[in-house]
Amino acid sequence: MKNEKDSCKEEVFNALYRDYAQSLRNFVFFKCTDSAQSHDITQEAFIKLWKNCAKVTPSKAKSFLYTVANNLFLNSVAHQKVVLNFRKTKGSGLDEQSPQFLLEEKEYGERLFKAIDNLTEMQRTAFLLSRVEGKKYKEIAEILNISEKAAGKRIHDAMEALRRQIDKI
Amino acid sequence: MPTNMEKKDLLNKWLNDELTPEEFEVFRTIPEFSSYQKIDAFVKEIELPVHNVEAGLEDLKLRNQIPSVKKDSKVISLSSVLKVAAILVLLLTSYYFISNYTINENTELAQTEIVTLPGNSIVVINEDSELSYKRFNWGNNRVVDLEGEAYFAVEKGSAFTVQTAQGTITVLGTKFNVSSKERDFIISCYEGLVRVDQGDLSIELPAGRAIALGRGDFELNDIHTTEPGWLYNESTFDDTPILAVLGVLKTEYGIQLTTENIDVNLRFTGGFPNDDLEAALQAITVPLHLNYSIENKDAVTIYGEGSSE
């Protein structure tokens, strides 16, 4: 707490960028599922942080960035369909997997994406922050500016909605 | 077997990674467990964009000289400051007047009006409503303010926003109807997709669906028409309680309406014209097996079968 205007120093700002850019990018990506848009909004949010660096101390920077990014997302809206992909992992040793198995996995993935598309934007963001990033309710609540209980409910409801929709078919 | 409450609690703890090993043993016995686990495993494989931190920092510096070395201060003579200031004041005032030049469209009772917005989007304003928008910079900032009811056929382009006292609706190219009156806030989407924001609530409404928002809750309904009935001077209803339908009839025609022996649980699906009382009464009463009589110009009685004698 020694210097309230630290965010304006280049090395402090750069450190904030290195700490938060990727997780902010993920957060925006969960909302819009568009890689290019999530990049632009992340950059815009940091430009806003720079412009306000005298007012936003490093300790407040995280919550400032998430709030700004959320507002930028809401202003840009042009909702598109949720477009997600799975990582192209597992490069080797998968010859044993039968085409039948692979096809079933692929179909399951598509059903899952469709079910994720049917979640509300609020449920989806909270759910993916929890499941993909492994964040705890407490941190998600801070990011979304809601109570811990509300964050838990969104994530819980999202999981139930996905399960019902996928198991039904 | 755990109860539903216990299951919910276990799921909650599992999602927040706080189950004890004993609790986990119980959790894995519930029938839904394998579904949860599979969803979780697949979701964790979702591909995320990789943010190139150094390239991102470079980009910021290029775009905004962030964070750049402080500029040298220059000595500027007062007269040039004054000149620049005078020009700025002039520019700002004219900008202020141009950008705030607002166009208003009002409709009276029983009057509708068709307005073509810049960029060829069309708005049909229903009776007793007001629509206003700013013509300046319309292409980048398509925002209209609405009080009352209107139907929108929006040309594709930048985001198009309808602001009402009760919430905001955002769209790309699409066709939808907004009714923002004292009590009700109803949005019906006929084509494309619209987003409705009210306070913390944000809802995406696909074509063929309508949403009615109350205080803190909402109701979703299907719509079966391709355009709102009032465009053709008709009032339309979908599975609506009879008393609500009669309420609309009463206001549309400005009549005194009495009911006798009517089952209040009746629901009405269909429409009636707003300019022919006799036809409107038939449209409502015939499918519901009711009768009506017109006592004089503006007093009507509607009664159930049993009390017709």
Chai-1 contact restraints between the chains, C-beta under 6 A:
chainA,res_idxA,chainB,res_idxB,connection_type,confidence,min_distance_angstrom,max_distance_angstrom,comment,restraint_id
A,E10,B,P67,contact,1.0,0.0,6.0,A-B,restraint_1
A,F13,B,P67,contact,1.0,0.0,6.0,A-B,restraint_2
A,Y17,B,L57,contact,1.0,0.0,6.0,A-B,restraint_3
A,R18,B,V53,contact,1.0,0.0,6.0,A-B,restraint_4
A,A21,B,H51,contact,1.0,0.0,6.0,A-B,restraint_5
A,A21,B,V53,contact,1.0,0.0,6.0,A-B,restraint_6
A,A21,B,G56,contact,1.0,0.0,6.0,A-B,restraint_7
A,Q22,B,H51,contact,1.0,0.0,6.0,A-B,restraint_8
A,R25,B,H51,contact,1.0,0.0,6.0,A-B,restraint_9
A,N26,B,L48,contact,1.0,0.0,6.0,A-B,restraint_10
A,F29,B,P49,contact,1.0,0.0,6.0,A-B,restraint_11
A,S35,B,P49,contact,1.0,0.0,6.0,A-B,restraint_12
A,S38,B,P49,contact,1.0,0.0,6.0,A-B,restraint_13
A,F46,B,L60,contact,1.0,0.0,6.0,A-B,restraint_14
A,I47,B,N64,contact,1.0,0.0,6.0,A-B,restraint_15
A,W50,B,I66,contact,1.0,0.0,6.0,A-B,restraint_16
A,V77,B,T170,contact,1.0,0.0,6.0,A-B,restraint_17
A,V77,B,R195,contact,1.0,0.0,6.0,A-B,restraint_18
A,A78,B,A159,contact,1.0,0.0,6.0,A-B,restraint_19
A,A78,B,L172,contact,1.0,0.0,6.0,A-B,restraint_20
A,H79,B,R195,contact,1.0,0.0,6.0,A-B,restraint_21
A,H79,B,E204,contact,1.0,0.0,6.0,A-B,restraint_22
A,L84,B,I46,contact,1.0,0.0,6.0,A-B,restraint_23
A,N85,B,E47,contact,1.0,0.0,6.0,A-B,restraint_24
A,F86,B,E45,contact,1.0,0.0,6.0,A-B,restraint_25
A,R87,B,E45,contact,1.0,0.0,6.0,A-B,restraint_26
A,R87,B,E47,contact,1.0,0.0,6.0,A-B,restraint_27
A,L112,B,F42,contact,1.0,0.0,6.0,A-B,restraint_28
A,E121,B,S202,contact,1.0,0.0,6.0,A-B,restraint_29
A,R131,B,D40,contact,1.0,0.0,6.0,A-B,restraint_30
A,R131,B,V43,contact,1.0,0.0,6.0,A-B,restraint_31
A,V132,B,I46,contact,1.0,0.0,6.0,A-B,restraint_32
A,K136,B,N16,contact,1.0,0.0,6.0,A-B,restraint_33
A,Y137,B,N16,contact,1.0,0.0,6.0,A-B,restraint_34
A,G152,B,N12,contact,1.0,0.0,6.0,A-B,restraint_35
A,I155,B,L15,contact,1.0,0.0,6.0,A-B,restraint_36
A,H156,B,N12,contact,1.0,0.0,6.0,A-B,restraint_37
A,L162,B,I39,contact,1.0,0.0,6.0,A-B,restraint_38
A,R163,B,S35,contact,1.0,0.0,6.0,A-B,restraint_39
A,D167,B,S35,contact,1.0,0.0,6.0,A-B,restraint_40
